[in-house]
Amino acid sequence: MTKFGRLLLGFIFGLMLLPAGQAADTREYVLGAGDIIRITVFQNPDLTVETRVTESGTITYPLIGAVSVGGLTLPAAEKMVADKLREGGFVLKPQVNVLLLQIRGTQVAVLGQVNRPGRYPIEIANTRVSDMLATAGGMAVSGADIVTLVGTRNGEPFRVEIDVPALFLQPDGVKNDIPVQGGDVLYVHRAPVFYIYGEVNRPGAYRLERGMTVMQGLAQGGGVTLRGTDRRMRLHRRDASGGVETLDPEMTMLLQSDDVIYVRESLF
């Protein structure tokens, strides 16, 4: 799917979630620090200005001075500039246009096991975690199912872990697809793995799927060779203190991250 297609899909999905009468307002882009805009006033070419929104969310405009546009949509910024020009008596009926030239202020970093890690702008308001993951090309094959979101909310540090498959597989999972904000960081860790060696056909490291049992782990390793036996298996597991314990596993035992299965050679 193209980038435009993802944005259009996200826009339609957002409309379905928002109350009637509020969709148009909440989906418009909100100006932030670092954005570069061009302001023009109809029949007043001397008032055409290209400027950058400062870290405090303000711009400096001829005749009216500092204008706080941070957090405003483009129509709201146009109205604010027009009101100040009219109230100051500089232009009788100002027709102001604000054009967004470069998006810099509202970026989200997507890091870790994704296909295209990097910094991406929030191009529409109410952009959610799933939208940013899609922009970054989705999770890589080596990526875990959990994405960690780190940022600030109301001036306080904010951190949450989001189960991405659950967003779509659980009836109420979509409520956890929370909106992102400028400065947020999304991080996808590597997927958990387990190891299998000894008398198996394909020894090595494998992705640990949810609810995977020892029997399923053996299947991943291609099964036991003709020389091996599943009756003398050993499972090495790291405990909370960092030590390694050796277990005699049942076939239905659930595997954990970094477990090591050893299949011994048959004595007969």
C-alpha positions as CSV (number, residue, x, y, z in Angstrom):
1,M,0.0,0.0,0.0
2,T,1.3,3.5,-0.9
3,K,1.9,6.1,1.7
4,F,-1.1,8.1,0.5
5,G,-3.2,4.9,0.8
6,R,-2.1,4.4,4.4
7,L,-2.9,7.9,5.3
8,L,-6.3,7.7,3.6
9,L,-7.1,4.5,5.4
10,G,-6.1,6.0,8.7
11,F,-8.2,9.0,8.0
12,I,-11.3,6.9,7.2
13,F,-10.6,4.7,10.3
14,G,-10.3,7.8,12.5
15,L,-13.7,9.1,11.2
16,M,-15.3,5.9,12.3
17,L,-14.0,6.3,15.8
18,L,-14.8,10.0,16.4
19,P,-18.1,11.4,17.5
20,A,-20.3,13.0,14.9
21,G,-19.5,16.7,14.2
22,Q,-15.9,16.5,15.5
23,A,-14.1,14.5,12.8
24,A,-13.1,17.5,10.6
25,D,-11.6,19.5,13.5
26,T,-9.6,16.7,15.1
27,R,-8.1,15.3,11.9
28,E,-6.5,18.5,10.7
29,Y,-2.8,19.1,11.0
30,V,-1.7,21.0,14.1
31,L,1.3,23.3,13.9
32,G,4.3,22.6,16.1
33,A,7.8,23.9,16.8
34,G,10.1,23.6,13.8
35,D,7.4,23.8,11.2
36,I,8.0,26.2,8.3
37,I,5.0,28.1,7.0
38,R,4.2,30.8,4.4
39,I,1.7,33.5,5.3
40,T,0.0,35.6,2.6
41,V,-2.6,38.2,2.7
42,F,-4.8,38.9,-0.4
43,Q,-3.8,42.1,-2.2
44,N,-1.1,42.8,0.4
45,P,2.1,41.3,-1.1
46,D,4.3,43.2,1.4
47,L,2.8,40.9,4.1
48,T,3.9,37.7,2.5
49,V,6.3,35.9,5.0
50,E,8.0,32.6,5.2
51,T,8.8,31.8,8.8
52,R,9.6,29.0,11.3
53,V,7.6,28.2,14.3
54,T,9.9,28.6,17.3
55,E,10.3,26.2,20.2
56,S,7.8,28.3,22.2
57,G,5.3,27.9,19.4
58,T,5.4,31.5,18.2
59,I,6.2,33.3,15.0
60,T,7.0,37.0,14.3
61,Y,4.8,38.7,11.8
62,P,5.0,42.2,10.4
63,L,2.9,44.9,12.1
64,I,1.5,42.6,14.8
65,G,4.7,41.1,16.3
66,A,4.7,37.7,18.0
67,V,1.8,35.4,17.3
68,S,1.3,32.1,19.1
69,V,0.4,29.5,16.5
70,G,1.7,26.3,18.2
71,G,-1.1,23.8,18.7
72,L,-3.3,25.5,16.2
73,T,-4.7,24.1,12.9
74,L,-3.9,26.0,9.7
75,P,-7.4,27.6,9.6
76,A,-7.2,28.6,13.2
77,A,-3.8,30.2,12.6
78,E,-5.2,32.1,9.6
79,K,-8.0,33.4,11.7
80,M,-5.7,34.5,14.5
81,V,-3.4,36.5,12.1
82,A,-6.5,38.0,10.4
83,D,-8.0,39.0,13.7
84,K,-4.8,40.7,14.8
85,L,-4.5,42.6,11.5
86,R,-8.1,43.7,11.6
87,E,-8.0,44.7,15.3
88,G,-4.8,46.7,14.9
89,G,-6.4,48.6,12.0
90,F,-3.7,47.4,9.5
91,V,-6.0,45.6,7.0
92,L,-9.7,46.3,6.9
93,K,-10.9,42.9,5.7
94,P,-7.8,40.6,5.7
95,Q,-8.0,37.3,3.8
96,V,-5.1,35.3,5.2
97,N,-3.7,32.1,3.9
98,V,-1.3,29.9,5.8
99,L,0.6,27.3,3.8
100,L,2.6,24.5,5.4
101,L,6.0,24.3,3.7
102,Q,7.9,21.8,5.8
103,I,6.9,19.5,8.7
104,R,9.6,19.4,11.3
105,G,8.0,20.0,14.7
106,T,5.8,17.0,15.1
107,Q,8.0,14.0,14.4
108,V,8.0,10.6,15.9
109,A,11.1,8.3,16.0
110,V,10.5,4.6,15.1
111,L,13.4,2.5,16.2
112,G,14.4,-1.2,16.6
113,Q,13.1,-4.1,14.6
114,V,11.0,-2.3,11.9
115,N,11.6,-2.3,8.2
116,R,12.4,1.4,7.8
117,P,13.6,2.9,11.1
118,G,13.8,6.6,11.3
119,R,12.0,9.9,12.2
120,Y,8.6,10.5,10.6
121,P,6.3,13.5,10.7
122,I,2.8,13.4,12.1
123,E,1.0,14.5,8.9
124,I,-2.5,14.5,10.3
125,A,-3.9,14.9,13.8
126,N,-5.0,11.9,15.8
127,T,-2.2,9.8,14.2
128,R,-2.0,6.5,16.1
129,V,0.7,4.0,16.9
130,S,-0.5,1.6,14.1
131,D,-0.2,4.5,11.7
132,M,3.4,5.2,12.6
133,L,4.3,1.5,12.4
134,A,2.8,1.4,8.9
135,T,4.8,4.5,7.9
136,A,7.9,2.7,9.1
137,G,7.1,-0.3,6.9
138,G,5.8,-2.4,9.7
139,M,7.6,-4.7,12.0
140,A,10.5,-6.7,10.7
141,V,10.4,-10.5,10.7
142,S,12.8,-10.4,13.6
143,G,10.6,-8.0,15.6
144,A,8.6,-8.8,18.6
145,D,4.8,-8.3,18.9
146,I,5.2,-5.6,21.5
147,V,5.9,-2.0,20.7
148,T,7.1,0.4,23.5
149,L,6.0,4.0,23.3
150,V,8.1,6.5,25.3
151,G,7.3,10.3,25.5
152,T,5.8,12.9,27.7
153,R,2.2,13.6,28.5
154,N,1.1,16.7,30.5
155,G,4.8,17.4,31.3
156,E,5.4,14.0,32.8
157,P,7.4,11.0,31.5
158,F,5.2,8.5,29.7
159,R,5.8,4.9,28.8
160,V,3.5,2.2,27.7
161,E,3.8,-1.2,26.0
162,I,1.3,-2.1,23.3
163,D,0.5,-5.6,22.1
164,V,0.1,-5.0,18.4
165,P,-1.7,-8.2,17.3
166,A,-4.2,-7.7,20.2
167,L,-5.1,-4.3,18.6
168,F,-6.8,-6.3,15.8
169,L,-7.5,-9.7,17.3
170,Q,-9.3,-8.6,20.5
171,P,-12.8,-7.0,20.3
172,D,-11.8,-4.0,22.4
173,G,-8.1,-4.0,21.4
174,V,-8.4,-0.8,19.2
175,K,-8.7,1.3,22.4
176,N,-5.0,0.6,23.0
177,D,-4.1,2.1,19.6
178,I,-3.4,5.4,21.3
179,P,-2.5,8.7,19.5
180,V,1.2,9.7,19.2
181,Q,2.6,13.1,19.8
182,G,5.6,15.0,18.6
183,G,8.8,13.8,20.3
184,D,7.4,10.3,21.0
185,V,9.7,7.3,20.4
186,L,8.4,3.9,19.3
187,Y,10.7,1.0,19.9
188,V,10.3,-2.6,18.7
189,H,12.6,-5.1,20.4
190,R,13.8,-8.3,18.8
191,A,11.4,-11.2,19.0
192,P,12.1,-13.8,21.7
193,V,13.9,-16.9,20.6
194,F,14.6,-20.4,21.8
195,Y,17.4,-22.8,20.9
196,I,17.5,-26.4,20.0
197,Y,20.5,-28.7,19.4
198,G,21.7,-32.3,19.6
199,E,19.9,-35.0,17.7
200,V,17.5,-32.9,15.7
201,N,17.4,-32.4,11.9
202,R,17.7,-28.6,12.0
203,P,19.5,-27.4,15.1
204,G,19.6,-23.6,15.7
205,A,17.7,-20.6,17.1
206,Y,14.1,-20.1,16.3
207,R,11.4,-17.5,17.0
208,L,9.4,-18.2,20.0
209,E,5.7,-18.0,19.2
210,R,3.0,-17.4,21.8
211,G,2.0,-20.5,23.7
212,M,4.7,-22.7,22.0
213,T,5.3,-26.0,23.6
214,V,8.3,-28.3,23.7
215,M,6.7,-30.5,21.1
216,Q,6.2,-27.6,18.8
217,G,9.8,-26.5,19.4
218,L,10.9,-30.0,18.3
219,A,8.8,-29.6,15.1
220,Q,10.6,-26.3,14.4
221,G,13.9,-28.1,14.6
222,G,12.7,-30.7,12.1
223,G,12.1,-33.4,14.6
224,V,14.3,-36.0,16.3
225,T,16.9,-37.8,14.1
226,L,17.0,-41.5,13.8
227,R,19.8,-41.6,16.3
228,G,18.0,-39.4,18.8
229,T,15.2,-39.9,21.3
230,D,12.7,-37.5,22.9
231,R,12.7,-39.5,26.1
232,R,16.1,-38.1,27.3
233,M,15.6,-34.5,26.4
234,R,16.9,-31.7,28.7
235,L,15.8,-28.1,28.8
236,H,18.1,-25.4,30.1
237,R,16.3,-22.3,31.5
238,R,17.7,-19.2,33.1
239,D,16.0,-18.4,36.4
240,A,15.3,-15.0,38.0
241,S,18.8,-14.8,39.7
242,G,20.6,-15.4,36.4
243,G,21.5,-19.0,37.0
244,V,20.7,-21.9,34.6
245,E,18.6,-24.8,35.8
246,T,18.2,-28.1,33.9
247,L,14.7,-29.5,33.5
248,D,13.3,-32.8,32.3
249,P,10.5,-31.3,30.2
250,E,7.1,-32.8,29.2
251,M,6.1,-32.4,25.6
252,T,3.3,-30.1,26.6
253,M,5.5,-27.8,28.7
254,L,5.5,-24.2,27.5
255,L,8.7,-22.7,26.3
256,Q,10.1,-19.4,27.5
257,S,12.4,-16.9,25.9
258,D,16.0,-18.1,25.6
259,D,15.2,-21.7,26.6
260,V,17.7,-24.3,25.2
261,I,16.4,-27.8,24.3
262,Y,19.0,-30.6,24.1
263,V,18.0,-33.8,22.4
264,R,20.3,-36.7,23.4
265,E,21.3,-39.7,21.4
266,S,19.4,-42.9,22.0
267,L,21.3,-45.6,23.9
268,F,19.8,-48.4,21.8
